Amino acid sequence: MQSVVLGSLSLLVALSPIALLVAALQLASWRQRVRLAEIARQIAVTDAIHAVLGAVVSPVVRRTLWGGWRLAIPVPLDRPDVVVQVLDAATVAFSAAERTSPRFEIVLTPQEKPVPRRAPVLVPARGGSVSWT
């Protein structure tokens, strides 16, 4: 009886690295599928917003831990008409069942103001000619 238990235990110990490797590969494959789904959904949301309003915002779509969607959009909060249009356009990329799910989140953040750029200044060359040799 003891030899059967020891044989089973040694077989289990010998196979455990293989089982761990297979589990790690399955986890990596699952994470890659989730990430590709996030990227595809983010492209769909971005295209839907850009088709209606142009390039005014850049949303970020993530999958939540329990299988829902989190949509983070930086919007110009001082322009409520644009915010409403962005929300309407962004939700088109999700099905009605996904939008009504309690796991569907939309997070609005204030959009940063662009940094004003100075116009380039042209400096005239001194002398008649510029030579590099």
C-alpha positions as CSV (number, residue, x, y, z in Angstrom):
1,M,0.0,0.0,0.0
2,Q,2.8,2.4,0.9
3,S,4.5,1.9,-2.5
4,V,1.3,2.8,-4.3
5,V,1.0,6.0,-2.3
6,L,4.6,6.9,-2.9
7,G,4.3,6.1,-6.6
8,S,1.3,8.3,-6.9
9,L,3.0,11.1,-4.9
10,S,6.1,10.9,-7.1
11,L,4.0,11.0,-10.2
12,L,2.2,14.1,-8.9
13,V,5.4,15.8,-8.1
14,A,6.8,15.0,-11.5
15,L,3.8,16.4,-13.3
16,S,3.3,19.5,-11.3
17,P,5.7,21.7,-13.3
18,I,3.9,20.7,-16.5
19,A,0.6,21.6,-14.9
20,L,1.9,24.9,-13.7
21,L,3.2,25.7,-17.2
22,V,-0.1,24.8,-18.9
23,A,-2.0,27.0,-16.3
24,A,0.4,29.9,-17.0
25,L,-0.1,29.6,-20.7
26,Q,-3.9,29.5,-20.3
27,L,-3.8,32.6,-18.1
28,A,-1.6,34.4,-20.7
29,S,-4.0,33.4,-23.5
30,W,-7.0,34.6,-21.6
31,R,-5.4,37.9,-20.8
32,Q,-4.5,38.4,-24.5
33,R,-8.1,37.7,-25.6
34,V,-9.4,40.2,-23.0
35,R,-6.9,42.9,-24.2
36,L,-7.7,42.3,-27.9
37,A,-11.4,42.7,-27.0
38,E,-10.6,46.0,-25.2
39,I,-8.7,47.3,-28.1
40,A,-11.4,46.4,-30.6
41,R,-14.1,48.0,-28.5
42,Q,-11.9,51.2,-27.9
43,I,-11.4,51.5,-31.7
44,A,-15.2,51.1,-32.2
45,V,-16.0,53.8,-29.6
46,T,-13.4,56.2,-30.9
47,D,-14.6,55.7,-34.5
48,A,-18.2,56.3,-33.5
49,I,-17.3,59.6,-31.7
50,H,-15.1,60.8,-34.4
51,A,-17.7,60.1,-37.1
52,V,-20.2,62.4,-35.2
53,L,-17.9,65.1,-33.8
54,G,-14.5,64.7,-35.2
55,A,-11.4,64.2,-33.1
56,V,-12.6,66.0,-29.9
57,V,-12.0,63.3,-27.3
58,S,-10.0,60.0,-26.9
59,P,-11.8,57.4,-24.8
60,V,-10.2,54.5,-23.0
61,V,-12.1,51.3,-22.8
62,R,-11.3,48.6,-20.2
63,R,-12.8,45.3,-19.1
64,T,-13.8,45.3,-15.4
65,L,-12.9,42.4,-13.2
66,W,-16.4,40.9,-13.3
67,G,-16.8,41.1,-17.1
68,G,-18.3,44.5,-17.5
69,W,-17.1,47.5,-19.4
70,R,-15.6,50.7,-18.1
71,L,-15.5,53.6,-20.5
72,A,-13.3,56.6,-19.4
73,I,-13.7,59.7,-21.5
74,P,-12.0,63.1,-20.9
75,V,-14.6,65.6,-22.0
76,P,-14.8,69.4,-22.0
77,L,-17.1,69.8,-19.0
78,D,-17.7,73.5,-19.7
79,R,-19.5,72.5,-22.9
80,P,-22.5,70.3,-21.9
81,D,-23.8,70.1,-25.5
82,V,-20.5,68.4,-26.6
83,V,-20.6,66.1,-23.5
84,V,-24.1,64.9,-24.4
85,Q,-23.1,64.3,-28.0
86,V,-20.0,62.4,-27.0
87,L,-22.0,60.1,-24.6
88,D,-24.7,59.4,-27.3
89,A,-22.0,58.6,-29.9
90,A,-20.0,56.5,-27.5
91,T,-22.8,54.3,-26.3
92,V,-23.6,53.3,-29.9
93,A,-20.6,50.9,-29.8
94,F,-22.2,48.9,-27.0
95,S,-25.3,46.7,-27.3
96,A,-28.5,47.5,-25.4
97,A,-27.8,44.6,-23.0
98,E,-24.3,45.8,-22.3
99,R,-25.5,49.4,-21.7
100,T,-28.2,48.4,-19.2
101,S,-26.0,46.0,-17.3
102,P,-25.0,47.1,-13.8
103,R,-21.4,46.4,-14.8
104,F,-21.3,49.1,-17.5
105,E,-19.6,52.2,-16.3
106,I,-19.0,55.6,-18.0
107,V,-16.4,57.8,-16.2
108,L,-16.2,61.4,-17.3
109,T,-13.1,63.3,-16.5
110,P,-12.3,66.9,-17.3
111,Q,-10.4,67.3,-20.5
112,E,-7.1,69.1,-20.3
113,K,-6.7,72.4,-22.1
114,P,-4.2,72.4,-24.9
115,V,-1.0,74.2,-24.2
116,P,-0.8,77.4,-26.3
117,R,2.1,77.3,-28.7
118,R,4.1,80.3,-29.7
119,A,4.4,81.0,-33.4
120,P,7.9,80.1,-34.8
121,V,10.2,83.1,-35.0
122,L,12.3,83.5,-38.2
123,V,15.7,85.0,-37.5
124,P,17.3,86.5,-40.5
125,A,20.9,85.4,-41.2
126,R,23.6,87.9,-40.6
127,G,25.6,88.7,-43.6
128,G,24.8,87.9,-47.2
129,S,25.3,84.2,-47.3
130,V,25.1,81.2,-45.0
131,S,27.8,78.6,-45.6
132,W,28.5,75.4,-43.7
133,T,31.9,74.8,-45.1
